[in-house]
Amino acid sequence: MTLRIWLKANAKPGNDNKIANLKIELDEKSGGKYLIVYVDPMDPAMRMPHVPTKDVRSYTFTDEYHVGFRQDGIYRSPLAEARVKTNKHLHTPGWESKEDVSVMKVTQTISITAPSLKALRKIYSEIRTGELKADEVWGQVEDSAL
């Protein structure tokens, strides 16, 4: 799972090109500056680096789950937006362990963009619990156990 903290254009790094002891990365497509943090933002015990709020433009979070997370599509709340997408990966038998005879791994990716960690956590929870439905539906949930 990856959490990116997108910085405002006027964010001032230290002399070592870091903020909160994290190296500032540059997005090749947008030219935007961001910090990468490898934490689970849903974990209440996580230790987040202190990045001044005045420097933060937004947060993005991406993670991959077993299929059946939620229906594929775009989910919107007043402050945040998320995408859930099913992925199919073809592998040779034994790719995870020698006892594994499956050749298809099906997962879902969730991507969230929000102006704050609070908004990010809220939309994630609303999607996970089924409280928030997809605004744009791209397909059916493959696991009928939901």
N, C-alpha and C positions, 0 to 999 in steps of 0.2 A: 504494500500500500504506500502511496506517495501523497504527501501533502505539500502543496506549493503555496508559498506566501508571495503574492504578486505585489511588487512595490510601486509606489507612485513615482512619477518621473523625477520629482524633486527630492527623493530620498537620498540622504547623504551618508555614504559608507565611511568607515574609518580609513586610515592610511593603508591598511592591509586589504582593502576592497571587500570588507566584511561588515555585516550587521548582525548583532547578537552572536558573534563568533561563527557565523555561517557565511560561506563564500557566495557572493552574488553571481548568479547565472544570467546569461543573456539568451532570450528566445530568438532563434535565427529567423523565424517567419515574421513575428510582430515587432521585434526589437525591444520587447518588454523585459524588465528586470524582475527576477524572482529568487527566492530562497527555497531550497529543498529540505524538508524535514521528514525523516522516516519514522513516523509515529502513527498510532491509530487515534484519530481525533475523537472517536466515539468512546474511548477509554477514559473514564473520569480520573484515573491515576496517572495519566500521561504527564510527562514533563516537557512542556513547550518552552522553547527559548523566548526570551522577552524581546519582542520587536515592537518598537514604539508605534502606537496606533496611527499617529500622524504620518507614518511612512507606508502604511498598508493600503493597497488599492482593493485587493480581494484575495480570497482563498480558493484553491481548487483541490479536490480530492479524487483519487482514482483507486479503485480496488476491484479484485476479481473474486467471484463467489461460485459455488456450485450452481448449476442451472436450477431454476425455480425460484430465484430471488424475488422477482416481480415481472410483470408484463413489460415487454420491450416497448420503449417509447420515451417521450420527453415529459418530465414532471415539473410543474411550476408551482411555486408558492410566492407570496408577495415579495420576499427578499432573495429567493434563491431559485436555481434551476438545476435539474439533474437529467441524466440520460442513462437508461438501462438498455444494454444490448447483449444479445446472445452470440456466443462465439463457438465455433466447432473446430476442433483441432484433430487432424488425422495423424496417428502415430503407428509405429510397428508394435506388434505384441511384445510385452515385456518392457515397455518404455518406462513404467514407474517401478515395477518390481518383476522378478522373474515369474511370479505366479499370475501376473496380470495378463489376461488374454484379450482385453479390449483394444480396439484400434481407434475408437472415437472418444475424445474427451470434450464434453460440452460444459461451458462455463458462461457466466454472465458478468459483464463489466458494468460498474456504476461509476459515473463521473459527475461530480457536483461542483458548481461555482456559486460562491456566496460572498457577501461583503464582510461577514464576520464568522468566527468559529461557532457562535451561538446559532446563527442562521443555518450554517452548514449542518450542525448536529440536529437541528429541528427538522429540516427537510429529509435528512437520512432516516430519522426516527419515523416520520410520517409515511415515508415510502415503505419502510420495513414493516410497520404495523398494518399497512393497508389503508390508513386514514386518508392518504393522498393518492388519487388515481391519475393515470397518465392523461395529459392534455392531448398529446399526439400518440396514437397507438400504432405500433409497427408490427405487432404479431401477438401470438398467444403465448402464455406461459407453458413451457413444455412439461413441467412437473405438476401433475394434477393434485399433489398433496397440499398445495397452498390453500 
